[in-house]
Amino acid sequence: MNMTNLTEVQNEDNREFLIGDVVVMVDEDDYDNLFEVAGRSEKLIHLKGIDSLFYGRLSFQIRHASVAELNAHRRMSDAEQAIGEVP
């Protein structure tokens, strides 16, 4: 029997997206908007944009939005994220 606690398990690919999650595109050349996960198919994550249109992306093309991005209502660059983390 495996006696490892769930909190001790390290998930290398923590890319589980649930319906309702707010995500942003990873590529800075892609949209800067926030998107809501609306569903998924075998390979694509279905996203609803602020324009009420639906988009499809692979899981490696998106990530969960940070708190700073949620407050800013947009994806932030790496530099903006770093500045926002300085106390």
Distance bins in CASP14 RR format, pairs under 12 A and 6 or more apart:
PFRMAT RR
TARGET T0000
AUTHOR 0000-0000-0000
RMODE 2
METHOD distances of the structure
MODEL  1
2 8 0 0 0 0 0 1 0 0 0 0 0
2 9 0 0 0 0 1 0 0 0 0 0 0
3 9 0 0 0 0 0 1 0 0 0 0 0
4 10 0 0 0 0 0 1 0 0 0 0 0
13 59 0 0 0 0 1 0 0 0 0 0 0
13 60 0 0 0 0 1 0 0 0 0 0 0
14 59 0 0 0 0 0 1 0 0 0 0 0
14 63 0 0 0 0 1 0 0 0 0 0 0
14 64 0 0 0 0 1 0 0 0 0 0 0
15 21 0 0 0 0 0 1 0 0 0 0 0
15 23 0 0 0 0 0 1 0 0 0 0 0
15 26 0 0 0 0 0 1 0 0 0 0 0
15 37 0 0 0 0 0 1 0 0 0 0 0
15 40 0 0 0 0 0 1 0 0 0 0 0
15 45 0 0 0 0 1 0 0 0 0 0 0
15 57 0 0 0 0 0 1 0 0 0 0 0
15 58 0 0 0 0 1 0 0 0 0 0 0
15 59 1 0 1 0 0 0 0 0 0 0 0
15 60 1 0 0 1 0 0 0 0 0 0 0
15 61 0 0 0 0 0 1 0 0 0 0 0
15 62 0 0 0 0 1 0 0 0 0 0 0
15 63 0 0 0 0 1 0 0 0 0 0 0
15 64 0 0 0 0 1 0 0 0 0 0 0
16 23 0 0 0 0 0 1 0 0 0 0 0
16 37 0 0 0 0 0 1 0 0 0 0 0
16 40 0 0 0 0 0 1 0 0 0 0 0
16 45 0 0 0 0 0 1 0 0 0 0 0
16 59 0 0 0 0 1 0 0 0 0 0 0
16 62 0 0 0 0 0 1 0 0 0 0 0
16 63 0 0 0 0 0 1 0 0 0 0 0
16 64 0 0 0 0 1 0 0 0 0 0 0
17 23 1 0 0 1 0 0 0 0 0 0 0
17 24 0 0 0 0 0 1 0 0 0 0 0
17 35 0 0 0 0 0 1 0 0 0 0 0
17 36 0 0 0 0 0 1 0 0 0 0 0
17 37 1 0 1 0 0 0 0 0 0 0 0
17 38 0 0 0 0 0 1 0 0 0 0 0
17 39 0 0 0 0 1 0 0 0 0 0 0
17 40 1 0 0 1 0 0 0 0 0 0 0
17 44 0 0 0 0 0 1 0 0 0 0 0
17 45 1 0 1 0 0 0 0 0 0 0 0
17 46 0 0 0 0 1 0 0 0 0 0 0
17 47 0 0 0 0 1 0 0 0 0 0 0
17 56 0 0 0 0 0 1 0 0 0 0 0
17 57 0 0 0 0 1 0 0 0 0 0 0
17 58 0 0 0 0 0 1 0 0 0 0 0
17 59 1 0 0 1 0 0 0 0 0 0 0
17 60 0 0 0 0 0 1 0 0 0 0 0
17 61 0 0 0 0 0 1 0 0 0 0 0
17 62 1 0 0 1 0 0 0 0 0 0 0
17 63 0 0 0 0 1 0 0 0 0 0 0
17 64 1 0 0 1 0 0 0 0 0 0 0
17 65 0 0 0 0 0 1 0 0 0 0 0
18 36 0 0 0 0 0 1 0 0 0 0 0
18 37 1 0 0 1 0 0 0 0 0 0 0
18 38 0 0 0 0 0 1 0 0 0 0 0
18 39 0 0 0 0 1 0 0 0 0 0 0
18 40 0 0 0 0 1 0 0 0 0 0 0
18 45 0 0 0 0 0 1 0 0 0 0 0
18 64 0 0 0 0 0 1 0 0 0 0 0
19 36 0 0 0 0 1 0 0 0 0 0 0
19 37 1 0 1 0 0 0 0 0 0 0 0
19 38 1 0 0 1 0 0 0 0 0 0 0
19 39 1 0 1 0 0 0 0 0 0 0 0
19 40 0 0 0 0 1 0 0 0 0 0 0
19 45 0 0 0 0 1 0 0 0 0 0 0
19 46 0 0 0 0 1 0 0 0 0 0 0
19 47 0 0 0 0 0 1 0 0 0 0 0
19 48 0 0 0 0 0 1 0 0 0 0 0
20 34 0 0 0 0 0 1 0 0 0 0 0
20 35 0 0 0 0 1 0 0 0 0 0 0
20 36 1 0 1 0 0 0 0 0 0 0 0
20 37 1 0 1 0 0 0 0 0 0 0 0
20 38 1 0 0 1 0 0 0 0 0 0 0
20 39 0 0 0 0 1 0 0 0 0 0 0
20 40 0 0 0 0 0 1 0 0 0 0 0
20 45 0 0 0 0 0 1 0 0 0 0 0
20 46 0 0 0 0 0 1 0 0 0 0 0
20 47 0 0 0 0 0 1 0 0 0 0 0
20 48 0 0 0 0 1 0 0 0 0 0 0
20 49 0 0 0 0 0 1 0 0 0 0 0
20 64 0 0 0 0 0 1 0 0 0 0 0
20 65 0 0 0 0 0 1 0 0 0 0 0
21 34 0 0 0 0 0 1 0 0 0 0 0
21 35 0 0 0 0 1 0 0 0 0 0 0
21 36 1 0 0 1 0 0 0 0 0 0 0
21 37 1 0 1 0 0 0 0 0 0 0 0
21 38 0 0 0 0 1 0 0 0 0 0 0
21 39 0 0 0 0 1 0 0 0 0 0 0
21 40 0 0 0 0 0 1 0 0 0 0 0
21 45 0 0 0 0 1 0 0 0 0 0 0
21 46 0 0 0 0 0 1 0 0 0 0 0
21 47 0 0 0 0 1 0 0 0 0 0 0
21 48 0 0 0 0 0 1 0 0 0 0 0
21 59 0 0 0 0 0 1 0 0 0 0 0
21 62 0 0 0 0 1 0 0 0 0 0 0
21 63 0 0 0 0 0 1 0 0 0 0 0
21 64 1 0 0 1 0 0 0 0 0 0 0
21 65 0 0 0 0 1 0 0 0 0 0 0
21 70 0 0 0 0 0 1 0 0 0 0 0
22 33 0 0 0 0 0 1 0 0 0 0 0
22 34 1 0 1 0 0 0 0 0 0 0 0
22 35 1 0 0 1 0 0 0 0 0 0 0
22 36 1 0 1 0 0 0 0 0 0 0 0
22 37 1 0 0 1 0 0 0 0 0 0 0
22 38 0 0 0 0 0 1 0 0 0 0 0
22 47 0 0 0 0 1 0 0 0 0 0 0
22 48 0 0 0 0 0 1 0 0 0 0 0
22 49 0 0 0 0 0 1 0 0 0 0 0
22 50 0 0 0 0 0 1 0 0 0 0 0
22 62 0 0 0 0 0 1 0 0 0 0 0
22 63 0 0 0 0 0 1 0 0 0 0 0
22 64 1 0 0 1 0 0 0 0 0 0 0
22 65 1 0 1 0 0 0 0 0 0 0 0
22 66 0 0 0 0 1 0 0 0 0 0 0
22 67 0 0 0 0 0 1 0 0 0 0 0
22 69 0 0 0 0 1 0 0 0 0 0 0
22 70 1 0 0 1 0 0 0 0 0 0 0
22 71 0 0 0 0 0 1 0 0 0 0 0
22 73 0 0 0 0 0 1 0 0 0 0 0
22 74 0 0 0 0 0 1 0 0 0 0 0
22 75 0 0 0 0 0 1 0 0 0 0 0
23 30 0 0 0 0 0 1 0 0 0 0 0
23 31 0 0 0 0 0 1 0 0 0 0 0
23 33 0 0 0 0 0 1 0 0 0 0 0
23 34 1 0 0 1 0 0 0 0 0 0 0
23 35 1 0 1 0 0 0 0 0 0 0 0
23 36 1 0 0 1 0 0 0 0 0 0 0
23 37 1 0 0 1 0 0 0 0 0 0 0
23 38 0 0 0 0 0 1 0 0 0 0 0
23 39 0 0 0 0 0 1 0 0 0 0 0
23 40 0 0 0 0 0 1 0 0 0 0 0
23 45 1 0 0 1 0 0 0 0 0 0 0
23 46 0 0 0 0 0 1 0 0 0 0 0
23 47 1 0 0 1 0 0 0 0 0 0 0
23 48 0 0 0 0 0 1 0 0 0 0 0
23 49 0 0 0 0 0 1 0 0 0 0 0
23 55 0 0 0 0 0 1 0 0 0 0 0
23 56 0 0 0 0 0 1 0 0 0 0 0
23 57 0 0 0 0 1 0 0 0 0 0 0
23 59 0 0 0 0 1 0 0 0 0 0 0
23 60 0 0 0 0 0 1 0 0 0 0 0
23 61 0 0 0 0 1 0 0 0 0 0 0
23 62 1 0 1 0 0 0 0 0 0 0 0
23 63 1 0 0 1 0 0 0 0 0 0 0
23 64 1 0 1 0 0 0 0 0 0 0 0
23 65 1 0 1 0 0 0 0 0 0 0 0
23 66 0 0 0 0 0 1 0 0 0 0 0
23 69 0 0 0 0 1 0 0 0 0 0 0
23 70 0 0 0 0 0 1 0 0 0 0 0
23 75 0 0 0 0 1 0 0 0 0 0 0
24 30 0 0 0 0 1 0 0 0 0 0 0
24 31 0 0 0 0 1 0 0 0 0 0 0
24 32 1 0 0 1 0 0 0 0 0 0 0
24 33 1 0 0 1 0 0 0 0 0 0 0
24 34 1 0 0 1 0 0 0 0 0 0 0
24 35 1 0 0 1 0 0 0 0 0 0 0
24 36 0 0 0 0 0 1 0 0 0 0 0
24 37 0 0 0 0 0 1 0 0 0 0 0
24 47 0 0 0 0 1 0 0 0 0 0 0
24 49 0 0 0 0 0 1 0 0 0 0 0
24 50 0 0 0 0 0 1 0 0 0 0 0
24 55 0 0 0 0 0 1 0 0 0 0 0
24 57 0 0 0 0 0 1 0 0 0 0 0
24 61 0 0 0 0 0 1 0 0 0 0 0
24 62 1 0 0 1 0 0 0 0 0 0 0
24 63 1 0 0 1 0 0 0 0 0 0 0
24 64 0 0 0 0 1 0 0 0 0 0 0
24 65 1 0 1 0 0 0 0 0 0 0 0
24 66 0 0 0 0 1 0 0 0 0 0 0
24 68 0 0 0 0 0 1 0 0 0 0 0
24 69 1 0 0 1 0 0 0 0 0 0 0
24 70 0 0 0 0 1 0 0 0 0 0 0
24 72 0 0 0 0 0 1 0 0 0 0 0
24 73 0 0 0 0 0 1 0 0 0 0 0
24 74 0 0 0 0 1 0 0 0 0 0 0
24 75 1 1 0 0 0 0 0 0 0 0 0
24 76 0 0 0 0 1 0 0 0 0 0 0
24 77 0 0 0 0 0 1 0 0 0 0 0
24 81 0 0 0 0 0 1 0 0 0 0 0
25 31 1 0 1 0 0 0 0 0 0 0 0
25 32 1 0 0 1 0 0 0 0 0 0 0
25 33 0 0 0 0 1 0 0 0 0 0 0
25 34 0 0 0 0 1 0 0 0 0 0 0
25 35 1 0 0 1 0 0 0 0 0 0 0
25 45 0 0 0 0 0 1 0 0 0 0 0
25 47 0 0 0 0 1 0 0 0 0 0 0
25 49 0 0 0 0 0 1 0 0 0 0 0
25 55 0 0 0 0 1 0 0 0 0 0 0
25 56 0 0 0 0 0 1 0 0 0 0 0
25 57 1 0 0 1 0 0 0 0 0 0 0
25 58 0 0 0 0 0 1 0 0 0 0 0
25 60 0 0 0 0 0 1 0 0 0 0 0
25 61 1 0 0 1 0 0 0 0 0 0 0
25 62 1 0 1 0 0 0 0 0 0 0 0
25 63 0 0 0 0 1 0 0 0 0 0 0
25 64 0 0 0 0 0 1 0 0 0 0 0
25 65 0 0 0 0 0 1 0 0 0 0 0
25 69 0 0 0 0 0 1 0 0 0 0 0
25 74 0 0 0 0 0 1 0 0 0 0 0
25 75 1 0 0 1 0 0 0 0 0 0 0
25 76 0 0 0 0 0 1 0 0 0 0 0
26 32 0 0 0 0 0 1 0 0 0 0 0
26 35 0 0 0 0 0 1 0 0 0 0 0
26 57 0 0 0 0 1 0 0 0 0 0 0
26 58 0 0 0 0 0 1 0 0 0 0 0
26 59 0 0 0 0 0 1 0 0 0 0 0
26 60 1 0 0 1 0 0 0 0 0 0 0
26 61 1 0 1 0 0 0 0 0 0 0 0
26 62 1 0 0 1 0 0 0 0 0 0 0
26 63 1 0 1 0 0 0 0 0 0 0 0
26 64 0 0 0 0 0 1 0 0 0 0 0
26 65 0 0 0 0 0 1 0 0 0 0 0
26 75 0 0 0 0 1 0 0 0 0 0 0
26 77 0 0 0 0 0 1 0 0 0 0 0
26 78 0 0 0 0 0 1 0 0 0 0 0
27 57 0 0 0 0 1 0 0 0 0 0 0
27 58 0 0 0 0 0 1 0 0 0 0 0
27 60 0 0 0 0 0 1 0 0 0 0 0
27 61 1 0 0 1 0 0 0 0 0 0 0
27 62 0 0 0 0 1 0 0 0 0 0 0
27 63 0 0 0 0 0 1 0 0 0 0 0
27 75 0 0 0 0 1 0 0 0 0 0 0
27 77 0 0 0 0 0 1 0 0 0 0 0
28 74 0 0 0 0 0 1 0 0 0 0 0
28 75 1 0 0 1 0 0 0 0 0 0 0
28 76 0 0 0 0 1 0 0 0 0 0 0
28 77 1 0 0 1 0 0 0 0 0 0 0
28 78 0 0 0 0 1 0 0 0 0 0 0
28 79 0 0 0 0 0 1 0 0 0 0 0
28 80 0 0 0 0 0 1 0 0 0 0 0
28 81 0 0 0 0 0 1 0 0 0 0 0
29 61 0 0 0 0 0 1 0 0 0 0 0
29 75 0 0 0 0 0 1 0 0 0 0 0
29 77 0 0 0 0 0 1 0 0 0 0 0
30 47 0 0 0 0 0 1 0 0 0 0 0
30 55 0 0 0 0 1 0 0 0 0 0 0
30 56 0 0 0 0 0 1 0 0 0 0 0
30 57 0 0 0 0 1 0 0 0 0 0 0
30 61 1 0 0 1 0 0 0 0 0 0 0
30 62 0 0 0 0 1 0 0 0 0 0 0
30 63 0 0 0 0 0 1 0 0 0 0 0
30 75 0 0 0 0 1 0 0 0 0 0 0
31 47 0 0 0 0 1 0 0 0 0 0 0
31 49 0 0 0 0 1 0 0 0 0 0 0
31 50 0 0 0 0 1 0 0 0 0 0 0
31 51 0 0 0 0 1 0 0 0 0 0 0
31 53 0 0 0 0 0 1 0 0 0 0 0
31 55 1 0 0 1 0 0 0 0 0 0 0
31 56 0 0 0 0 0 1 0 0 0 0 0
31 57 0 0 0 0 1 0 0 0 0 0 0
31 61 0 0 0 0 0 1 0 0 0 0 0
31 62 0 0 0 0 0 1 0 0 0 0 0
31 74 0 0 0 0 1 0 0 0 0 0 0
31 75 1 0 0 1 0 0 0 0 0 0 0
32 49 0 0 0 0 0 1 0 0 0 0 0
32 50 0 0 0 0 0 1 0 0 0 0 0
32 65 0 0 0 0 0 1 0 0 0 0 0
32 69 0 0 0 0 1 0 0 0 0 0 0
32 72 0 0 0 0 1 0 0 0 0 0 0
32 73 0 0 0 0 1 0 0 0 0 0 0
32 74 1 0 1 0 0 0 0 0 0 0 0
32 75 1 0 1 0 0 0 0 0 0 0 0
32 76 0 0 0 0 1 0 0 0 0 0 0
32 77 0 0 0 0 1 0 0 0 0 0 0
32 80 0 0 0 0 0 1 0 0 0 0 0
33 47 0 0 0 0 1 0 0 0 0 0 0
33 48 0 0 0 0 0 1 0 0 0 0 0
33 49 1 0 0 1 0 0 0 0 0 0 0
33 50 1 0 1 0 0 0 0 0 0 0 0
33 51 0 0 0 0 1 0 0 0 0 0 0
33 52 0 0 0 0 0 1 0 0 0 0 0
33 53 0 0 0 0 0 1 0 0 0 0 0
33 55 0 0 0 0 1 0 0 0 0 0 0
33 62 0 0 0 0 0 1 0 0 0 0 0
33 65 0 0 0 0 0 1 0 0 0 0 0
33 69 0 0 0 0 0 1 0 0 0 0 0
33 72 0 0 0 0 0 1 0 0 0 0 0
33 73 0 0 0 0 1 0 0 0 0 0 0
33 74 1 0 0 1 0 0 0 0 0 0 0
33 75 1 0 0 1 0 0 0 0 0 0 0
33 76 0 0 0 0 0 1 0 0 0 0 0
34 47 0 0 0 0 1 0 0 0 0 0 0
34 48 0 0 0 0 0 1 0 0 0 0 0
34 49 1 0 0 1 0 0 0 0 0 0 0
34 50 1 0 0 1 0 0 0 0 0 0 0
34 51 0 0 0 0 0 1 0 0 0 0 0
34 55 0 0 0 0 0 1 0 0 0 0 0
34 62 0 0 0 0 0 1 0 0 0 0 0
34 63 0 0 0 0 0 1 0 0 0 0 0
34 64 0 0 0 0 0 1 0 0 0 0 0
34 65 1 0 1 0 0 0 0 0 0 0 0
34 66 0 0 0 0 0 1 0 0 0 0 0
34 68 0 0 0 0 0 1 0 0 0 0 0
34 69 1 0 0 1 0 0 0 0 0 0 0
34 70 1 0 0 1 0 0 0 0 0 0 0
34 71 0 0 0 0 0 1 0 0 0 0 0
34 72 0 0 0 0 1 0 0 0 0 0 0
34 73 1 0 0 1 0 0 0 0 0 0 0
34 74 1 0 0 1 0 0 0 0 0 0 0
34 75 1 0 0 1 0 0 0 0 0 0 0
34 76 0 0 0 0 0 1 0 0 0 0 0
35 45 0 0 0 0 1 0 0 0 0 0 0
35 46 0 0 0 0 1 0 0 0 0 0 0
35 47 1 1 0 0 0 0 0 0 0 0 0
35 48 1 0 0 1 0 0 0 0 0 0 0
35 49 1 0 1 0 0 0 0 0 0 0 0
35 50 0 0 0 0 1 0 0 0 0 0 0
35 51 0 0 0 0 0 1 0 0 0 0 0
35 52 0 0 0 0 0 1 0 0 0 0 0
35 53 0 0 0 0 0 1 0 0 0 0 0
35 54 0 0 0 0 1 0 0 0 0 0 0
35 55 1 0 0 1 0 0 0 0 0 0 0
35 56 0 0 0 0 1 0 0 0 0 0 0
35 57 0 0 0 0 1 0 0 0 0 0 0
35 61 0 0 0 0 0 1 0 0 0 0 0
35 62 1 0 0 1 0 0 0 0 0 0 0
35 63 0 0 0 0 0 1 0 0 0 0 0
35 64 0 0 0 0 0 1 0 0 0 0 0
35 65 0 0 0 0 1 0 0 0 0 0 0
35 69 0 0 0 0 0 1 0 0 0 0 0
35 73 0 0 0 0 0 1 0 0 0 0 0
35 74 0 0 0 0 0 1 0 0 0 0 0
35 75 0 0 0 0 1 0 0 0 0 0 0
36 45 0 0 0 0 0 1 0 0 0 0 0
36 46 0 0 0 0 1 0 0 0 0 0 0
36 47 1 0 0 1 0 0 0 0 0 0 0
36 48 1 0 1 0 0 0 0 0 0 0 0
36 49 1 0 0 1 0 0 0 0 0 0 0
36 50 0 0 0 0 1 0 0 0 0 0 0
36 52 0 0 0 0 0 1 0 0 0 0 0
36 53 0 0 0 0 0 1 0 0 0 0 0
36 54 0 0 0 0 0 1 0 0 0 0 0
36 55 0 0 0 0 0 1 0 0 0 0 0
36 62 0 0 0 0 0 1 0 0 0 0 0
36 64 0 0 0 0 0 1 0 0 0 0 0
36 65 0 0 0 0 1 0 0 0 0 0 0
36 70 0 0 0 0 0 1 0 0 0 0 0
37 44 0 0 0 0 0 1 0 0 0 0 0
37 45 1 0 0 1 0 0 0 0 0 0 0
37 46 1 0 0 1 0 0 0 0 0 0 0
37 47 1 0 0 1 0 0 0 0 0 0 0
37 48 0 0 0 0 1 0 0 0 0 0 0
37 49 0 0 0 0 0 1 0 0 0 0 0
37 54 0 0 0 0 0 1 0 0 0 0 0
37 55 0 0 0 0 0 1 0 0 0 0 0
37 56 0 0 0 0 0 1 0 0 0 0 0
37 57 0 0 0 0 1 0 0 0 0 0 0
37 59 0 0 0 0 0 1 0 0 0 0 0
37 62 0 0 0 0 1 0 0 0 0 0 0
37 63 0 0 0 0 0 1 0 0 0 0 0
37 64 0 0 0 0 1 0 0 0 0 0 0
37 65 0 0 0 0 0 1 0 0 0 0 0
38 44 0 0 0 0 0 1 0 0 0 0 0
38 45 0 0 0 0 1 0 0 0 0 0 0
38 46 1 0 1 0 0 0 0 0 0 0 0
38 47 1 0 0 1 0 0 0 0 0 0 0
38 48 1 0 1 0 0 0 0 0 0 0 0
38 49 0 0 0 0 1 0 0 0 0 0 0
38 52 0 0 0 0 0 1 0 0 0 0 0
38 53 0 0 0 0 0 1 0 0 0 0 0
38 54 1 0 0 1 0 0 0 0 0 0 0
38 55 0 0 0 0 1 0 0 0 0 0 0
38 56 0 0 0 0 1 0 0 0 0 0 0
38 57 0 0 0 0 0 1 0 0 0 0 0
39 45 1 0 0 1 0 0 0 0 0 0 0
39 46 1 0 1 0 0 0 0 0 0 0 0
39 47 0 0 0 0 1 0 0 0 0 0 0
39 48 0 0 0 0 1 0 0 0 0 0 0
39 54 0 0 0 0 1 0 0 0 0 0 0
39 55 0 0 0 0 0 1 0 0 0 0 0
39 56 0 0 0 0 1 0 0 0 0 0 0
39 57 0 0 0 0 0 1 0 0 0 0 0
40 46 1 0 0 1 0 0 0 0 0 0 0
40 47 0 0 0 0 1 0 0 0 0 0 0
40 54 0 0 0 0 0 1 0 0 0 0 0
40 56 0 0 0 0 1 0 0 0 0 0 0
40 57 0 0 0 0 0 1 0 0 0 0 0
40 58 0 0 0 0 0 1 0 0 0 0 0
40 59 0 0 0 0 1 0 0 0 0 0 0
40 62 0 0 0 0 0 1 0 0 0 0 0
41 54 0 0 0 0 0 1 0 0 0 0 0
41 56 0 0 0 0 1 0 0 0 0 0 0
41 57 0 0 0 0 0 1 0 0 0 0 0
41 58 0 0 0 0 0 1 0 0 0 0 0
41 59 0 0 0 0 0 1 0 0 0 0 0
42 58 0 0 0 0 0 1 0 0 0 0 0
42 59 0 0 0 0 0 1 0 0 0 0 0
43 56 0 0 0 0 1 0 0 0 0 0 0
43 57 0 0 0 0 1 0 0 0 0 0 0
43 58 1 0 0 1 0 0 0 0 0 0 0
43 59 0 0 0 0 1 0 0 0 0 0 0
43 60 0 0 0 0 0 1 0 0 0 0 0
43 61 0 0 0 0 0 1 0 0 0 0 0
44 54 0 0 0 0 0 1 0 0 0 0 0
44 55 0 0 0 0 1 0 0 0 0 0 0
44 56 1 0 1 0 0 0 0 0 0 0 0
44 57 1 0 0 1 0 0 0 0 0 0 0
44 58 1 0 0 1 0 0 0 0 0 0 0
44 59 0 0 0 0 1 0 0 0 0 0 0
44 60 0 0 0 0 0 1 0 0 0 0 0
44 61 0 0 0 0 1 0 0 0 0 0 0
44 62 0 0 0 0 0 1 0 0 0 0 0
45 54 0 0 0 0 0 1 0 0 0 0 0
45 55 0 0 0 0 1 0 0 0 0 0 0
45 56 1 0 0 1 0 0 0 0 0 0 0
45 57 1 0 1 0 0 0 0 0 0 0 0
45 58 1 0 0 1 0 0 0 0 0 0 0
45 59 1 0 1 0 0 0 0 0 0 0 0
45 60 0 0 0 0 0 1 0 0 0 0 0
45 61 0 0 0 0 1 0 0 0 0 0 0
45 62 1 0 0 1 0 0 0 0 0 0 0
45 63 0 0 0 0 0 1 0 0 0 0 0
45 64 0 0 0 0 0 1 0 0 0 0 0
46 53 0 0 0 0 0 1 0 0 0 0 0
46 54 1 0 1 0 0 0 0 0 0 0 0
46 55 1 0 0 1 0 0 0 0 0 0 0
46 56 1 0 1 0 0 0 0 0 0 0 0
46 57 0 0 0 0 1 0 0 0 0 0 0
46 58 0 0 0 0 0 1 0 0 0 0 0
46 59 0 0 0 0 0 1 0 0 0 0 0
46 62 0 0 0 0 0 1 0 0 0 0 0
47 53 0 0 0 0 1 0 0 0 0 0 0
47 54 1 0 0 1 0 0 0 0 0 0 0
47 55 1 0 1 0 0 0 0 0 0 0 0
47 56 1 0 1 0 0 0 0 0 0 0 0
47 57 1 0 0 1 0 0 0 0 0 0 0
47 58 0 0 0 0 0 1 0 0 0 0 0
47 59 0 0 0 0 0 1 0 0 0 0 0
47 61 0 0 0 0 1 0 0 0 0 0 0
47 62 1 0 0 1 0 0 0 0 0 0 0
47 65 0 0 0 0 0 1 0 0 0 0 0
48 54 1 0 1 0 0 0 0 0 0 0 0
48 55 1 0 0 1 0 0 0 0 0 0 0
48 56 0 0 0 0 0 1 0 0 0 0 0
48 57 0 0 0 0 0 1 0 0 0 0 0
49 55 1 0 0 1 0 0 0 0 0 0 0
49 56 0 0 0 0 0 1 0 0 0 0 0
49 57 0 0 0 0 0 1 0 0 0 0 0
49 62 0 0 0 0 0 1 0 0 0 0 0
49 73 0 0 0 0 0 1 0 0 0 0 0
50 73 0 0 0 0 1 0 0 0 0 0 0
50 74 0 0 0 0 1 0 0 0 0 0 0
50 75 0 0 0 0 0 1 0 0 0 0 0
55 61 0 0 0 0 1 0 0 0 0 0 0
55 62 0 0 0 0 1 0 0 0 0 0 0
56 62 0 0 0 0 1 0 0 0 0 0 0
57 63 0 0 0 0 0 1 0 0 0 0 0
62 75 0 0 0 0 0 1 0 0 0 0 0
63 69 0 0 0 0 1 0 0 0 0 0 0
63 75 0 0 0 0 1 0 0 0 0 0 0
63 76 0 0 0 0 0 1 0 0 0 0 0
63 78 0 0 0 0 0 1 0 0 0 0 0
63 81 0 0 0 0 0 1 0 0 0 0 0
64 70 0 0 0 0 1 0 0 0 0 0 0
64 75 0 0 0 0 0 1 0 0 0 0 0
65 71 0 0 0 0 1 0 0 0 0 0 0
65 72 0 0 0 0 1 0 0 0 0 0 0
65 73 0 0 0 0 1 0 0 0 0 0 0
65 74 0 0 0 0 1 0 0 0 0 0 0
65 75 1 0 0 1 0 0 0 0 0 0 0
65 76 0 0 0 0 1 0 0 0 0 0 0
65 81 0 0 0 0 0 1 0 0 0 0 0
66 72 0 0 0 0 1 0 0 0 0 0 0
66 74 0 0 0 0 0 1 0 0 0 0 0
66 75 0 0 0 0 1 0 0 0 0 0 0
66 76 1 0 0 1 0 0 0 0 0 0 0
66 77 0 0 0 0 0 1 0 0 0 0 0
66 78 0 0 0 0 0 1 0 0 0 0 0
66 80 0 0 0 0 0 1 0 0 0 0 0
66 81 1 0 0 1 0 0 0 0 0 0 0
66 82 0 0 0 0 0 1 0 0 0 0 0
66 84 0 0 0 0 1 0 0 0 0 0 0
66 85 0 0 0 0 1 0 0 0 0 0 0
67 76 0 0 0 0 0 1 0 0 0 0 0
67 81 0 0 0 0 0 1 0 0 0 0 0
67 84 0 0 0 0 0 1 0 0 0 0 0
67 85 0 0 0 0 0 1 0 0 0 0 0
68 74 0 0 0 0 0 1 0 0 0 0 0
68 75 0 0 0 0 0 1 0 0 0 0 0
68 76 1 0 1 0 0 0 0 0 0 0 0
68 77 0 0 0 0 0 1 0 0 0 0 0
68 78 0 0 0 0 0 1 0 0 0 0 0
68 80 1 0 0 1 0 0 0 0 0 0 0
68 81 1 0 0 1 0 0 0 0 0 0 0
68 82 0 0 0 0 0 1 0 0 0 0 0
68 83 0 0 0 0 1 0 0 0 0 0 0
68 84 1 0 1 0 0 0 0 0 0 0 0
68 85 0 0 0 0 1 0 0 0 0 0 0
68 86 0 0 0 0 0 1 0 0 0 0 0
69 75 1 0 1 0 0 0 0 0 0 0 0
69 76 1 0 1 0 0 0 0 0 0 0 0
69 77 0 0 0 0 0 1 0 0 0 0 0
69 78 0 0 0 0 0 1 0 0 0 0 0
69 80 0 0 0 0 1 0 0 0 0 0 0
69 81 1 0 0 1 0 0 0 0 0 0 0
69 84 0 0 0 0 0 1 0 0 0 0 0
70 76 0 0 0 0 0 1 0 0 0 0 0
71 80 0 0 0 0 0 1 0 0 0 0 0
71 84 0 0 0 0 0 1 0 0 0 0 0
72 80 0 0 0 0 1 0 0 0 0 0 0
72 81 0 0 0 0 0 1 0 0 0 0 0
72 83 0 0 0 0 0 1 0 0 0 0 0
72 84 0 0 0 0 0 1 0 0 0 0 0
74 80 0 0 0 0 1 0 0 0 0 0 0
74 81 0 0 0 0 0 1 0 0 0 0 0
75 81 0 0 0 0 1 0 0 0 0 0 0
76 82 0 0 0 0 1 0 0 0 0 0 0
76 83 0 0 0 0 1 0 0 0 0 0 0
76 84 0 0 0 0 1 0 0 0 0 0 0
76 85 0 0 0 0 0 1 0 0 0 0 0
77 83 0 0 0 0 1 0 0 0 0 0 0
77 84 0 0 0 0 0 1 0 0 0 0 0
78 84 0 0 0 0 0 1 0 0 0 0 0
78 85 0 0 0 0 0 1 0 0 0 0 0
79 85 0 0 0 0 0 1 0 0 0 0 0
79 86 0 0 0 0 0 1 0 0 0 0 0
80 86 0 0 0 0 0 1 0 0 0 0 0
END
